[in-house]
Every structure is written in C-alpha cells, then in structure tokens.
Amino acid sequence: MKNKILTIIFVCILLSVNITLTGCGNSNEKMNEEATQTNIINEVNVEEIYFQVLDEQRSYITRNGSEEYISDYAKEIISDGNINVSYAILNMDVDSQNDKEMVVLLESSGDGKYLILNYEDDGLVYGFKKEYREMLNLKTDGTYKISGGAADTKIIKSTFNRNQIFDNIVAGVENGKYTFNNNSLNSKEDFEKCMEEFDSKEAVKFTLYKEITIENDIGTNNNPTNNTNVNNSEISKDIEGTFRVNFSEDIEQEIRKLYDFKIRKWKGNI
C-alpha cells in the first residue's frame, strides 16, 4: 500500500513538472513572436523612402535646414525644358557599414548636378548638392574624385551627420603638396599609386528613373509658398555662369512702366 501511494505521488510530480515546462515553452514562443512583430513594425525600408523622394511624395532637408523637393532642385539647373533623373544606391558613408545612400543625377543637354540623399535615424532624409566636377568617377565603394586641374586633384570619401557632410581626403594633391587620409603624404609616387588603385575600382552605373519637365514661368506666381528661405530679390547664378535677379511682382510692374522691352530702351520720361 505504501509503495502504491509513493508511486501515485511520483506520477503527480512528473505531471506537474511537465505542465510547468510546457507553459514556459509557450511563453517563450509568444515572447519571440512578439519580438519578431516589433522588429517588422520598426523596420525601415530606406530604399523605398528614397524613391518616395524621387516621386515627390516626400521632401528632403538641405544643408541650410530648409525643406525641398526634387523639382525645386531641377529648376536650379534649367528654367525651361526636360531634365533626366537617374539614380544609384550605394554605401557612401565612411562611418557606416550597412546604411546606404542614394545618389541622384539630374542631367539636361550634357550638363547637370548631383544630389546625395541620406536617411538618418531621426526619420528625415537629408540632401547634399554637388556639381559635376565635385563628384567625378563615383565608385561602388563610395569614393569619388574632385578635380580642379592636374595640380588640384583629390580622392574623397564622405561622412554624413544629419544636414552636414564632411569630405575626407583619401589622397590628394594641391599646389604641389600631397595628402593621404587628411595627413601628409610621403611622395608623388604614393599619390600616383593611390590614383591607379582608384582608377581600377568599379564605377557606379546610374539607372534612368524618369524625366521632369520644367516650364518657363517668368512673370507668373505658380509657387506662392517659399520653402527655401531665399528672398525674392536675391541674386543667384545659373548653369551658364550668368547672373539673374528675381524681382517681386510689384517691382517688376514698376520697371515695365519705365522700360520699353520691345525696343529695349528706357522710356522718354527717364
């Protein structure tokens, strides 16, 4: 009888342990499932965000902190006509192993500019504008060349921090002085070796995404909002190198009272 009672007690203990272990297993599985769902919710598709910028569903922040769209930048390149928008996605940040940037190339009639889009952990996209000569021969490892002539050439690798960009000199020469990783470079031979290594790297291939049509809207006010913090009468420079002045509508009307645009002369009462 005593043995039977002990057997029953032993079986009850085993059942209790089994129930307890099974309960822990279900709890762990539930915790793992919840963690997975949280990761999916918090996961950000950076490339999708960059394409939202290209489609003008989303703006980017410029270096001066203003909000801007792709079409705003296109209007800086041409005042009337079509402009091709191409892109490449690669890791340009020297401080990051995984994050990727999108480099946008805006071209019209053989001329154009670049825009580097960088997504930050604050949920914003920042845009950095560069001229053709400021980002030559972009490579898949994120390095590129800046050239002001044979005596002024630098290989650059960038670093990004919100609306700031830092150009780190991998190797360069300026006024006969050579640099390497922002420090003094030993010799011309070392610089030439760095240039040979750079030239042998794989170049980035841009993919044509869309075409933007820019219409000449001189004398009209199609964009009443000003998101660039630029005064209407500020002097700016276009791609041909000439200067233009954008006057407010009131000032323009006063000028037309004093100047005959047909014969291009001031009126007699001046």
C-alpha positions in Angstrom: 0.0 0.0 0.0 2.8 2.3 0.9 4.6 1.7 -2.4 1.4 2.4 -4.3 1.0 5.7 -2.6 4.6 6.7 -3.4 4.1 5.7 -7.0 1.0 7.9 -7.2 2.9 10.9 -5.7 5.8 10.4 -8.1 3.4 10.4 -11.1 1.8 13.6 -9.8 5.1 15.3 -9.5 6.1 14.3 -13.1 2.8 15.6 -14.4 3.3 18.9 -12.5 6.8 19.4 -13.9 5.6 18.6 -17.4 2.8 21.1 -17.2 5.2 23.8 -15.9 7.8 23.2 -18.6 5.1 23.2 -21.3 3.8 26.5 -20.0 7.4 28.1 -20.1 7.8 26.9 -23.7 4.6 28.5 -24.8 5.5 31.7 -23.0 8.9 31.9 -24.7 7.4 31.2 -28.1 4.9 34.0 -27.5 7.7 36.4 -26.5 9.7 35.5 -29.6 6.7 36.0 -31.8 6.0 39.5 -30.2 9.7 40.5 -30.7 9.6 39.5 -34.3 6.4 41.5 -34.9 8.1 44.5 -33.2 11.1 44.2 -35.5 8.9 44.2 -38.6 7.0 47.2 -37.4 10.2 49.1 -36.6 12.0 48.1 -39.8 12.5 50.9 -42.2 12.8 50.3 -46.0 15.3 53.1 -46.7 15.3 52.5 -50.5 11.5 52.8 -50.6 11.8 56.2 -48.8 14.4 57.4 -51.3 12.0 56.5 -54.2 9.3 58.5 -52.4 11.7 61.5 -52.7 12.2 60.8 -56.4 8.4 60.7 -56.8 8.0 63.9 -54.8 5.8 62.2 -52.2 8.5 63.2 -49.7 10.8 66.2 -49.3 14.4 66.3 -48.1 16.3 68.7 -45.9 19.0 70.8 -47.4 22.3 71.9 -45.7 20.7 75.1 -44.6 17.9 73.3 -42.9 15.1 74.2 -45.5 12.7 71.7 -47.0 12.9 71.0 -50.7 11.6 68.7 -53.4 13.4 67.2 -56.5 11.6 69.6 -58.8 12.9 72.6 -56.9 16.4 71.4 -57.5 15.7 70.7 -61.1 14.6 74.3 -61.6 18.0 75.4 -60.4 19.6 73.5 -63.3 17.3 74.6 -66.1 14.5 77.2 -66.3 12.7 75.6 -69.3 12.9 72.1 -70.8 13.3 68.5 -69.8 15.7 67.0 -67.3 16.6 63.3 -66.8 16.6 61.9 -63.3 18.9 58.9 -62.7 19.9 57.2 -59.5 22.4 54.8 -57.9 22.2 53.2 -54.4 25.4 52.5 -52.5 27.2 53.0 -49.2 28.9 56.3 -49.3 29.4 57.0 -45.6 32.8 56.1 -44.3 31.4 55.7 -40.7 28.7 53.2 -41.7 29.0 49.5 -42.7 25.3 48.9 -43.6 23.5 52.2 -44.3 23.1 53.2 -47.9 22.7 56.5 -49.7 21.0 57.3 -53.0 22.9 59.4 -55.4 20.6 61.2 -57.8 21.9 62.5 -61.1 19.9 65.3 -62.8 21.0 65.9 -66.4 19.9 68.2 -69.2 21.7 68.9 -72.5 25.0 67.4 -71.3 25.0 69.4 -68.1 23.7 68.6 -64.7 24.3 68.1 -61.0 24.2 65.5 -58.3 22.1 65.1 -55.2 23.1 62.7 -52.4 20.1 61.5 -50.3 20.9 60.2 -46.8 18.3 58.8 -44.4 19.0 59.5 -40.7 17.7 57.8 -37.5 15.5 60.9 -36.9 13.3 59.7 -39.7 14.3 62.5 -42.1 16.0 62.5 -45.5 18.8 64.9 -46.0 20.0 66.1 -49.4 23.5 67.3 -50.4 24.0 69.0 -53.7 27.2 68.6 -55.8 28.4 69.9 -59.1 29.7 67.6 -61.8 33.3 68.4 -61.1 32.7 67.9 -57.3 31.9 64.2 -57.8 33.8 62.6 -60.7 34.1 58.9 -61.4 32.0 57.8 -58.4 33.0 54.2 -57.4 30.9 51.4 -55.9 32.9 51.7 -52.6 31.7 55.3 -52.3 34.9 57.0 -53.2 35.0 59.7 -55.9 37.3 62.4 -57.3 37.3 66.2 -57.1 39.4 67.9 -59.7 40.3 71.5 -60.3 43.0 70.5 -62.7 46.1 68.3 -62.8 47.6 70.2 -59.9 44.5 70.1 -57.7 43.0 66.6 -57.5 41.6 64.7 -54.5 40.1 61.3 -53.9 37.2 61.7 -51.4 35.2 59.5 -49.0 32.3 61.3 -47.3 30.9 61.2 -43.8 27.3 62.3 -43.1 25.7 63.7 -39.9 22.1 65.0 -40.4 22.4 68.0 -42.7 26.2 68.1 -42.6 28.7 66.4 -45.0 32.4 66.0 -44.4 34.8 65.3 -47.4 37.6 63.1 -46.1 40.7 63.2 -48.4 41.8 59.6 -49.1 44.6 61.0 -51.3 45.2 64.4 -52.9 47.5 67.0 -54.3 47.1 70.7 -54.2 49.7 73.3 -55.0 52.4 70.6 -55.1 51.5 69.3 -51.6 50.3 65.7 -51.2 47.9 64.4 -48.6 46.8 61.0 -47.5 43.8 60.4 -45.1 43.9 64.1 -44.3 47.6 63.8 -43.3 50.8 64.4 -45.1 51.6 62.1 -48.0 55.1 60.9 -48.4 55.7 61.4 -52.1 54.3 61.9 -55.6 54.8 58.2 -56.2 52.5 57.3 -53.3 49.9 59.6 -54.7 50.1 58.2 -58.2 49.8 54.7 -56.7 46.6 55.7 -54.9 45.3 57.2 -58.2 46.0 53.9 -60.0 44.1 52.0 -57.4 41.2 54.4 -57.6 41.0 54.2 -61.4 41.0 50.4 -61.2 37.9 50.3 -59.0 34.4 49.5 -60.4 32.4 52.6 -61.4 28.8 53.2 -60.3 26.2 52.7 -63.0 23.2 55.1 -62.9 19.7 53.9 -63.8 17.4 56.3 -65.6 14.2 56.7 -63.4 12.1 59.5 -65.0 12.0 62.8 -66.9 11.0 66.1 -65.3 9.5 68.8 -67.5 10.3 72.4 -66.3 8.2 75.2 -67.8 9.3 78.8 -68.0 7.1 80.6 -65.5 8.7 84.1 -65.6 6.2 86.7 -64.7 3.8 84.3 -63.0 3.5 83.2 -59.5 2.8 79.4 -59.7 4.6 78.7 -56.4 3.3 81.1 -53.7 4.9 79.2 -50.9 8.6 79.7 -50.2 10.3 76.7 -48.5 13.9 77.6 -49.3 14.3 80.7 -47.1 15.5 82.6 -50.2 14.5 86.3 -50.6 12.7 87.0 -53.9 15.2 89.6 -54.8 18.3 87.5 -54.0 20.9 87.3 -56.8 21.5 83.7 -58.0 23.7 82.1 -60.6 22.6 79.7 -63.4 24.5 76.9 -65.1 25.7 79.2 -67.9 27.6 81.3 -65.4 25.5 84.4 -65.9 23.6 86.2 -63.1 19.9 86.9 -62.9 17.8 88.8 -60.4 14.4 87.6 -59.4 12.2 90.6 -58.6 8.9 90.6 -56.8 5.8 91.1 -58.9 5.3 94.7 -57.7 8.8 95.7 -58.5 8.6 94.1 -62.0 5.4 96.1 -62.8 7.2 99.4 -61.8 10.1 98.5 -64.1 7.8 97.8 -67.0 6.4 101.3 -66.6 9.8 102.8 -67.1 11.4 100.5 -69.7 10.2 99.6 -73.2 11.1 95.9 -73.6 10.1 95.9 -77.3 12.8 98.3 -78.3 15.0 97.6 -75.3 15.3 101.3 -74.2 14.2 103.4 -71.3 11.2 105.5 -71.9 11.4 109.2 -72.5 10.5 110.3 -69.0 13.7 108.9 -67.5 
